[in-house]
C-alpha cells in the first residue's frame, strides 16, 4: 500500500494544507513528474488545478526537477533543492532523487494554479 503526504500551498494567502493520500488516489500520482498538473477535485479542492513542485523520500532526500527518472543520484550542487551553501560559489556533491514520483516518495509538494469559481449562497 502506497501512502503520501500531499502538501498543497495556496500562494494567494500563504497557507498550506496537508492531505494524506492512500490507495487508488496514491496510485494515480505515481509516474507524475515535477511540473505536471493534477485535478484538485480528488483532494478536496473542487474546480482547482494543482501543480507538483517537489517532494522528498522517507530519509529526507529531496526531488529535483532537473534530474530525469525516479532514482537516487549523487550530483554536484551549488544551490537548492538539496544543498544550501554557506559561502557564495561553494559546491558539494549531494544525494538527490529524480523528478518522477515513485513508491519511495513520502511527501509531495504542490501549489494551487487555478482558483475555481466561488459559489455564494443566496439568502
Steps between C-alpha positions, in 0.01 A plus 500: 500500500635839396432806713606860442482825695374746241588858607295753303601868519279794414715793378219755535476471881829323580336205676551131436292190563624144548287218358584132555455313173478120489392208279348595162569873534865429580531262205375777269793722607772241432681576176428874504788745491579845639305756300209266417145614576249305708127558537432619856150347514625172649690683776225732622574796270210497257543706185871554563813370336812394694855515364761266652801701617712249695514249781725267695543134588496324840859599581449866404673490162342771282361466149669719237323609185812491282584131561303254281350180644419401854828358629767643729811670363801676645544829316707814546271772638546871549151579628155385598327258510738266672781733609514838672857636462640710783731691267432645157630271227532192723414165341454154648412153376164401656248218467170600331209326326371540147186693412263200475268394784559138603394274787803619701370857524331600828419869452379675185487880484252679274370851442155622392518619141145591410235606749148376427185707512363579843129428527318733740185383673200724452313586818 
